[in-house]
Amino acid sequence: MAPDAERPTHLLHRLTSYTPEREWTEVPDDDRLVQDLVPNDVTRRPQSYKRYDDDLRRVLLPPDLPASSAPATAVLAGTADVEPSRLDLPGLARLLYLSSGVTRRTTRPDGGVMLFRAAGSAGARFPLELYVAVPRGAAVDGLEPGLHWYDPEAHALVVLGPPPSGDAVTVVVTGVPWRTGWRYRERGFRHVYWDAGTMLAQTLALADSAGLTARLFTAFPDAEVAALVGADRVHEFPVALVALGPGDPAVHLTGDPMSGHHDADGLEFPLVTAAQRAGEQRTLGAELERGAPVDLTSEGGPTTDAVVVSKGSIRRLHPERSLPRHVLVDAMSASLRGIDVPHWVGVSGVDDVPTGIHRWPDLASPVRPLDEPSVRDELFTAALEQGLARDASFVAMSGIPLDGLDGLDGLDGLDDHGYREAQLLAGLAEGRLHLMAYALGAAASGMTFRDSDLVHLLGTDVAGLLWTCVGVPEYRTRPSGQPGSPADVTIVWPR
């Protein structure tokens, strides 16, 4: 890259940033962006998940899932006392279903069926695919070694290829940019990594609650992992690995996998391809450090399984009701354990915490003291006038300087891989914050924002990553259904 050239991820971030000069559905006049896409075109709606030929061998996963008794709060804080266990087929089925299975469904206005997954997704786009790589030396009780794709609706594994070489059973997470780009254009690249982090927060918590070893890798040989699962690195690319056991992830190809099918008319976004390719690695990096356990002020509460099946992306919060201080403190402390992505908190309704914009973890002295109406108004405006940001008791906001931050990147600023990782870590924090909020009796929902408002709102110049609105819910989401039998729900529209 030329010394003065803009990094592909930095270029993508700049060209996909929202400003007051245009609506979020409008594309800037720049030939590096796809110009002729009509967002949300129902005639081109992406399919919900990848398809494989019906004649491939399938392994039906058990619908009766084992459950953990460990409180979700203790699991997320790293203080749960759980006996180590061995991965078997029911345990794997639990991880897959409560991470990415189809748990709810509704009928769209056009008569089609909309499928919701166990983990939240920006705009309900659900751009992720999951594969399970089982090497010969680390067999799962009840499952033959091999490469498998998880069918999220049928709750089954499709056998795609021979066992890869490596040490640990590995879940490979990939992203499909067309599913998010259909709604958000090239900005959907950010959403792929947000959604991956949000889902992985559940995967890791579920594994921890069952005493299973789970290690997250965000740096790996991209081209090799893509070849393993049959991803072309354009319409589908690898995002993260979770090794379920000791040793290196099992990602080394020993035979070509069976091919799957994406949307025939799905667009390529060249800038997304360039940004993804620029961040590719050739070797396996270190696993993500989980962070030291944190002390919480609250104890007990529902289990991780109970929280996952009961939560949803809330659409309406009580603006006139506040949350206790311990909900904010415990939720943020557990959510950011081991994550050094900077966060700010916009507080408008938390007992014993001054209203205004705080730089976490300082809750005593806001960087921008504001009265309650003012902070609600500013959050509402910056959130593209979405009511949840105004009505929330607090809004957690992540952001990072593109020109460098100690601990996340090198001296030359946030490189292309570091940008991907920062987006994923922001999603990981959001996913934990969702779980903690529901475990503590509150509710949460992810949120996007107008990038150009952040300098004024936060009092500093950062590239915004992700917002999470937390507050008192006006209603409770219908619990998830069982594997293969999703619960029928009615969409609650935002205020």
C-alpha positions in Angstrom: 0.0 0.0 0.0 1.3 3.4 -0.9 2.4 5.6 2.1 -0.4 8.1 1.6 -3.1 5.6 0.4 -6.2 5.2 2.5 -6.7 1.7 3.9 -9.6 -0.2 2.4 -11.4 -0.5 5.7 -10.9 3.2 6.5 -12.3 4.1 3.0 -15.3 1.8 3.5 -15.9 3.4 6.9 -15.8 6.9 5.5 -17.9 6.2 2.5 -20.6 4.3 4.6 -20.8 6.9 7.4 -24.2 8.6 7.8 -24.4 12.4 7.6 -27.3 14.9 7.7 -26.8 15.7 4.0 -28.5 12.4 2.9 -30.9 9.8 4.0 -29.4 6.5 5.2 -30.9 4.7 2.2 -29.1 7.1 -0.3 -25.7 6.2 -1.7 -22.9 8.8 -2.0 -21.9 9.7 -5.5 -18.7 7.6 -5.6 -18.0 5.0 -8.2 -16.4 2.7 -5.7 -19.8 2.1 -4.2 -22.6 0.1 -6.0 -24.9 2.8 -7.4 -27.8 0.9 -8.9 -29.0 -1.0 -5.8 -32.5 -0.3 -4.5 -32.3 -1.1 -0.8 -35.0 -3.4 0.7 -36.3 -4.4 -2.8 -38.7 -7.2 -1.9 -38.3 -8.7 -5.3 -34.6 -9.4 -4.5 -35.0 -10.4 -0.9 -32.1 -12.7 0.1 -32.8 -16.2 1.2 -32.6 -16.8 4.9 -29.7 -19.2 4.8 -27.4 -21.2 2.5 -28.9 -24.1 0.6 -27.4 -27.6 -0.2 -28.6 -30.4 -2.4 -31.2 -32.6 -0.8 -29.2 -35.8 -1.5 -26.4 -34.9 0.9 -26.3 -36.9 4.1 -27.9 -35.3 7.1 -27.5 -35.8 10.8 -30.6 -34.9 12.7 -29.7 -33.2 16.0 -31.5 -34.1 19.2 -34.3 -31.6 19.9 -34.1 -32.2 23.7 -31.3 -29.9 24.8 -29.3 -30.3 28.0 -29.5 -27.2 30.2 -27.1 -25.6 32.7 -28.0 -24.4 36.1 -25.3 -21.7 36.3 -26.7 -18.1 36.6 -26.1 -16.1 33.4 -24.7 -13.2 35.4 -22.0 -15.4 37.1 -21.2 -17.0 33.7 -20.6 -13.7 32.0 -18.7 -12.3 35.0 -16.4 -15.4 34.9 -17.2 -16.5 38.4 -19.6 -19.4 37.8 -18.6 -22.7 39.5 -19.1 -25.3 36.7 -17.7 -28.8 36.5 -15.7 -29.5 33.3 -17.6 -31.6 30.8 -17.0 -33.5 27.5 -18.6 -32.4 24.3 -21.3 -34.8 23.0 -24.0 -34.5 20.3 -26.7 -33.1 22.6 -24.2 -30.5 24.0 -23.2 -29.5 20.4 -26.9 -29.3 19.5 -27.5 -26.9 22.4 -24.6 -24.7 21.4 -25.7 -24.5 17.7 -29.4 -24.0 18.3 -29.1 -21.4 21.1 -26.4 -19.6 19.0 -27.9 -19.6 15.5 -31.0 -21.8 15.4 -34.4 -20.6 14.1 -36.3 -19.9 17.3 -39.2 -17.6 16.2 -41.0 -16.8 13.0 -43.6 -14.4 11.7 -45.6 -13.7 8.6 -44.3 -10.7 6.5 -46.8 -8.2 5.0 -46.1 -9.8 1.6 -47.2 -13.2 2.9 -43.7 -14.7 3.2 -42.3 -16.1 6.4 -39.6 -14.3 8.3 -37.3 -16.4 10.4 -35.6 -15.1 13.6 -32.5 -16.7 15.1 -31.4 -17.2 18.7 -29.0 -14.3 18.5 -30.0 -10.8 17.4 -29.1 -9.3 14.1 -29.1 -5.8 12.7 -32.3 -5.3 10.7 -33.1 -9.0 11.2 -30.8 -9.8 8.3 -29.0 -12.8 10.0 -25.9 -12.9 7.6 -24.0 -15.8 9.4 -23.4 -19.4 8.5 -22.0 -22.0 10.9 -19.9 -25.0 10.1 -18.6 -27.7 12.5 -15.2 -29.2 11.7 -14.6 -32.5 13.6 -11.1 -33.9 13.2 -10.4 -37.6 13.7 -8.5 -37.1 16.9 -11.3 -35.1 18.7 -14.5 -36.9 17.9 -17.8 -35.8 19.3 -19.7 -38.6 21.0 -22.6 -39.5 18.6 -21.1 -37.6 15.5 -18.6 -39.0 13.0 -15.5 -36.9 12.1 -16.0 -34.7 9.1 -17.0 -31.2 7.9 -20.6 -30.3 8.6 -22.9 -27.3 7.9 -25.6 -26.4 10.4 -29.1 -26.1 9.0 -30.7 -23.5 11.4 -34.3 -24.3 10.5 -34.2 -28.1 10.3 -31.8 -28.3 13.3 -29.6 -30.7 11.5 -26.0 -31.1 10.3 -25.3 -31.6 6.6 -22.2 -33.6 5.9 -20.0 -31.7 3.4 -16.6 -33.2 3.4 -13.9 -35.3 5.0 -12.4 -34.6 8.5 -10.0 -31.6 8.4 -6.7 -32.0 10.2 -6.1 -30.2 13.5 -6.7 -30.7 17.2 -10.0 -29.3 18.3 -13.5 -29.5 17.1 -14.1 -26.1 15.6 -17.1 -24.0 14.8 -16.4 -21.9 11.7 -18.4 -18.7 11.4 -18.8 -17.1 8.0 -20.6 -14.0 6.8 -22.7 -13.4 3.7 -22.5 -9.7 2.8 -25.4 -9.7 0.4 -27.9 -10.4 3.2 -26.9 -7.2 5.1 -26.0 -5.3 1.9 -29.6 -5.8 0.6 -30.7 -3.4 3.3 -27.6 -1.4 4.3 -25.4 -1.4 1.2 -21.7 -1.5 1.8 -22.3 -0.5 5.4 -23.5 -4.0 5.9 -19.9 -5.1 6.2 -19.9 -3.6 9.6 -23.1 -5.4 10.5 -21.6 -8.8 9.5 -19.0 -8.4 12.2 -21.4 -6.8 14.8 -23.7 -9.8 14.3 -20.9 -12.3 14.6 -19.8 -10.8 17.9 -23.3 -10.7 19.2 -23.8 -14.4 18.4 -20.4 -15.4 19.7 -21.2 -13.8 23.0 -24.0 -16.4 23.4 -21.8 -19.3 22.0 -19.1 -18.6 24.6 -21.5 -18.1 27.5 -23.4 -21.3 26.6 -20.1 -23.2 26.5 -18.9 -21.7 29.7 -22.1 -22.5 31.5 -21.8 -26.2 30.5 -18.1 -26.5 31.5 -16.9 -26.8 27.9 -13.7 -25.4 26.7 -14.4 -22.7 24.1 -11.7 -20.4 22.6 -12.4 -17.6 20.2 -10.0 -16.8 17.3 -10.4 -13.7 15.2 -7.1 -14.1 13.3 -6.6 -17.2 11.2 -5.5 -18.2 7.6 -8.5 -16.7 5.8 -7.9 -18.3 2.4 -7.4 -21.8 4.0 -10.5 -21.5 6.2 -12.6 -20.3 3.3 -11.5 -23.2 1.2 -12.4 -25.6 4.0 -16.0 -24.6 4.0 -16.4 -23.8 0.3 -16.6 -20.0 0.7 -15.5 -17.9 -2.3 -14.3 -14.9 -0.2 -16.7 -12.7 -2.1 -20.3 -13.8 -1.5 -19.2 -15.6 1.7 -16.1 -15.2 3.8 -14.8 -16.5 7.2 -15.3 -14.2 10.2 -14.3 -16.2 13.3 -13.4 -19.6 14.7 -14.4 -21.2 18.0 -12.2 -24.1 19.1 -14.2 -26.5 21.4 -11.2 -28.1 23.1 -7.4 -27.7 23.5 -5.0 -27.4 20.7 -5.2 -25.7 17.3 -8.5 -25.4 15.5 -9.2 -28.1 12.9 -9.2 -26.0 9.8 -6.7 -27.7 7.5 -8.3 -29.0 4.3 -8.0 -32.7 3.5 -10.5 -32.8 0.6 -12.8 -30.5 -1.3 -16.2 -29.8 0.4 -19.6 -30.1 -1.3 -20.8 -26.8 -2.8 -23.7 -24.8 -1.4 -26.0 -22.3 -3.1 -26.4 -18.6 -2.4 -28.9 -16.2 -4.0 -28.5 -16.3 -7.8 -29.0 -12.6 -8.1 -27.0 -11.6 -5.0 -24.7 -8.6 -5.7 -21.1 -8.3 -5.0 -20.0 -5.2 -3.3 -16.4 -4.6 -4.6 -15.5 -2.3 -1.7 -16.6 -4.9 0.8 -14.5 -7.6 -1.0 -11.5 -5.2 -0.9 -11.9 -4.4 2.8 -12.3 -8.1 3.7 -9.3 -9.2 1.6 -7.1 -6.4 3.0 -7.6 -7.8 6.5 -6.9 -11.4 5.7 -4.2 -13.2 7.6 -2.0 -16.2 6.6 -1.4 -17.7 10.0 -3.4 -18.5 13.1 -3.3 -15.8 15.7 -3.6 -16.0 19.5 -7.0 -16.8 21.0 -9.0 -14.0 22.5 -8.2 -13.4 26.1 -11.3 -13.8 28.2 -10.3 -11.3 30.9 -10.2 -11.7 34.7 -13.4 -12.4 36.6 -15.3 -9.4 37.8 -17.2 -8.9 41.0 -20.9 -8.1 40.7 -23.2 -6.4 43.1 -26.0 -8.8 42.2 -26.0 -12.6 42.5 -28.2 -15.4 41.2 -30.9 -14.9 38.6 -31.9 -16.9 35.6 -29.7 -19.4 33.8 -27.9 -18.7 30.5 -30.3 -21.0 28.7 -33.4 -19.3 30.2 -32.1 -15.8 29.3 -31.3 -16.8 25.7 -34.8 -18.3 25.1 -36.6 -15.4 26.7 -34.8 -12.4 25.3 -35.4 -10.5 22.0 -34.5 -7.2 20.5 -36.9 -5.0 22.4 -38.7 -2.4 20.3 -40.3 -0.3 23.1 -38.9 0.9 26.4 -40.5 2.9 29.3 -39.0 6.4 29.1 -40.4 7.5 32.4 -39.0 4.5 34.4 -35.4 4.3 35.6 -33.0 1.4 36.3 -31.0 0.8 39.5 -27.4 1.8 39.4 -26.2 -1.8 39.9 -27.8 -2.8 36.5 -25.6 -0.4 34.7 -22.5 -1.2 36.6 -22.9 -5.0 36.6 -24.0 -5.1 32.9 -21.1 -3.0 31.7 -18.5 -4.6 33.9 -19.3 -8.1 32.7 -19.9 -7.1 29.1 -16.4 -5.5 28.7 -14.5 -8.2 30.6 -11.3 -8.7 28.5 -12.4 -6.2 25.8 -10.5 -2.9 25.5 -12.6 -1.2 22.9 -13.5 2.2 24.3 -17.1 2.7 25.4 -19.2 5.7 26.4 -22.5 5.6 28.2 -25.3 8.1 27.6 -27.2 8.1 30.9 -30.8 9.5 31.0 -32.5 7.3 33.6 -30.2 5.4 36.0 -30.6 5.9 39.8 -27.7 7.7 41.5 -25.8 8.3 38.2 -25.6 11.8 36.8 -27.3 12.3 33.5 -25.1 13.0 30.5 -22.4 11.3 28.5 -19.8 9.3 30.5 -16.6 7.7 29.4 -16.8 4.2 30.9 -15.9 3.3 33.6 -16.2 6.8 35.1 -19.8 7.3 36.3 -19.1 10.2 38.6 -18.0 12.9 36.3 -19.7 13.0 32.8 -17.5 14.2 29.9 -20.6 16.1 28.9 -23.0 16.9 31.7 -26.6 17.2 30.3 -30.0 17.3 31.9 -32.3 14.4 31.2 -34.3 16.0 28.3 -31.1 17.2 26.6 -29.4 13.8 26.7 -32.5 12.1 25.5 -32.9 14.6 22.6 -29.2 14.3 21.6 -29.3 10.5 21.6 -32.6 10.5 19.6 -31.1 12.8 17.0 -27.8 10.9 16.7 -29.7 7.6 16.4 -31.4 8.7 13.2 -34.5 9.6 15.3 -35.1 6.1 16.5 -37.2 6.1 19.7 -35.3 3.4 21.6 -32.2 5.7 22.0 -34.4 8.4 23.5 -36.4 6.1 25.8 -33.6 4.0 27.1 -32.3 4.4 30.6 -28.8 4.3 29.2 -27.1 3.8 25.8 -23.7 2.1 25.6 -21.7 3.4 22.6 -18.4 2.0 21.3 -16.0 3.8 19.1 -12.3 3.7 18.2 -9.8 6.2 16.6 -8.8 4.9 13.2 -5.4 6.6 13.6 -4.4 4.3 16.5 -5.2 3.1 20.0 -2.7 1.3 22.2 -3.4 -2.4 22.7 -5.6 -2.9 19.5 -3.2 -2.0 16.7 0.2 -0.9 15.7 1.9 2.4 15.6 0.5 3.2 12.1 -3.0 3.2 13.3 -5.8 0.6 13.1 -4.9 -1.7 10.3 -7.4 -3.5 8.1 -7.5 -6.7 10.3 -7.7 -4.6 13.4 -10.7 -2.8 12.0 -12.5 -6.1 11.5 -11.6 -7.2 15.0 -12.8 -3.9 16.6 -16.2 -4.3 14.9 -16.5 -7.9 16.1 -15.4 -7.0 19.7 -18.0 -4.3 19.8 -20.6 -6.9 18.8 -19.2 -9.3 21.4 -19.7 -6.6 24.1 -23.2 -5.9 22.8 -24.1 -9.5 22.9 -23.0 -9.8 26.5 -24.8 -6.6 27.3 -28.0 -8.1 25.9 -27.7 -11.2 28.0 -26.8 -9.2 31.2 -29.7 -6.8 30.7 -32.3 -9.6 30.5 -30.6 -11.5 33.3 -31.0 -8.4 35.5 -34.6 -7.8 34.6 -34.1 -5.1 32.0 -34.1 -5.3 28.2 -31.8 -4.2 25.3 -31.6 -3.6 21.6 -28.8 -2.8 19.2 -28.8 0.5 17.4 -27.0 2.3 14.6 -26.3 6.1 14.5 -25.3 9.1 12.4 -21.6 9.0 12.3 -21.1 12.8 11.9 -22.9 13.5 15.2 -20.4 11.5 17.3 -17.7 14.3 17.8 -20.3 16.6 19.4 -22.1 13.8 21.3 -19.1 12.1 22.8 -16.8 15.1 22.9 -14.0 13.2 21.0 -13.4 12.1 17.4 -13.7 8.4 17.0 -15.0 6.0 14.4 -18.3 4.8 15.8 -18.8 1.0 16.1 -22.1 0.0 17.8 -24.8 1.3 20.2 -26.8 -0.7 22.7 -30.0 0.7 24.3 -30.9 -0.7 27.7 -34.0 0.2 29.7 -37.2 -1.0 31.2 -39.3 -3.0 28.7 -42.9 -2.2 27.9 -43.6 -5.8 27.1 -41.9 -9.2 27.3 -40.9 -11.2 24.2 -42.6 -14.5 23.6 -40.1 -17.3 24.6 -38.4 -19.2 21.8 -39.8 -22.4 20.4 -38.1 -25.8 20.4 -35.7 -26.9 17.7 -37.6 -27.5 14.5 -40.7 -25.8 16.0 -40.1 -22.0 16.2 -42.6 -19.9 18.2 -45.0 -17.8 16.1 -44.7 -14.1 17.0 -46.2 -10.8 16.1 -43.7 -7.9 15.4 -43.9 -5.0 17.8 -43.1 -1.8 15.9 -41.0 0.9 17.4 -42.6 4.0 18.7 
